[in-house]
């Protein structure tokens, strides 16, 4: 099904996180979204593990991604 108005369509959480890290860096990402996995010894793998288990945090990451790409 086509979702032309959904900016997250076809994007994996991995791709979204990598784009945000490339755009902002870990320090800025941790400032914008106060999550320890972005502030304390951050890595993509540990962040993905946390975001996949924690819906509120994943929503914040998705919201930032949508805001930063529109």
TAZICOR-V778844 format. One record per residue. N is the residue number from 1. RES is the residue in one small letter. SS is DSSP state (H for helix, E for strand, L for the rest). PSI is psi in whole degrees, 0 to 359 (* if undefined). Layout:
# TAZICOR-V778844
n=N res=RES ss=SS psi=PSI
n=N res=RES ss=SS psi=PSI
This chain:
# TAZICOR-V778844
n=1 res=x ss=L psi=133
n=2 res=x ss=L psi=138
n=3 res=x ss=L psi=73
n=4 res=x ss=L psi=336
n=5 res=x ss=L psi=4
n=6 res=x ss=L psi=106
n=7 res=x ss=L psi=346
n=8 res=x ss=L psi=352
n=9 res=x ss=L psi=126
n=10 res=x ss=L psi=1
n=11 res=x ss=L psi=130
n=12 res=x ss=L psi=159
n=13 res=x ss=H psi=323
n=14 res=x ss=H psi=312
n=15 res=x ss=H psi=318
n=16 res=x ss=H psi=312
n=17 res=x ss=H psi=316
n=18 res=x ss=H psi=321
n=19 res=x ss=H psi=318
n=20 res=x ss=H psi=319
n=21 res=x ss=H psi=319
n=22 res=x ss=H psi=323
n=23 res=x ss=H psi=313
n=24 res=x ss=H psi=333
n=25 res=x ss=H psi=162
n=26 res=x ss=H psi=318
n=27 res=x ss=H psi=313
n=28 res=x ss=H psi=321
n=29 res=x ss=H psi=318
n=30 res=x ss=H psi=329
n=31 res=x ss=H psi=318
n=32 res=x ss=H psi=323
n=33 res=x ss=L psi=108
n=34 res=x ss=L psi=83
n=35 res=x ss=L psi=130
n=36 res=x ss=H psi=326
n=37 res=x ss=H psi=345
n=38 res=x ss=H psi=340
n=39 res=x ss=H psi=325
n=40 res=x ss=L psi=102
n=41 res=x ss=L psi=58
n=42 res=x ss=L psi=146
n=43 res=x ss=L psi=157
n=44 res=x ss=H psi=315
n=45 res=x ss=H psi=313
n=46 res=x ss=H psi=323
n=47 res=x ss=H psi=317
n=48 res=x ss=H psi=318
n=49 res=x ss=H psi=315
n=50 res=x ss=H psi=314
n=51 res=x ss=H psi=327
n=52 res=x ss=H psi=334
n=53 res=x ss=H psi=342
n=54 res=x ss=L psi=100
n=55 res=x ss=H psi=319
n=56 res=x ss=H psi=323
n=57 res=x ss=H psi=319
n=58 res=x ss=H psi=319
n=59 res=x ss=H psi=320
n=60 res=x ss=H psi=319
n=61 res=x ss=H psi=316
n=62 res=x ss=H psi=320
n=63 res=x ss=H psi=317
n=64 res=x ss=H psi=319
n=65 res=x ss=H psi=314
n=66 res=x ss=H psi=315
n=67 res=x ss=H psi=322
n=68 res=x ss=H psi=349
n=69 res=x ss=H psi=356
n=70 res=x ss=L psi=*
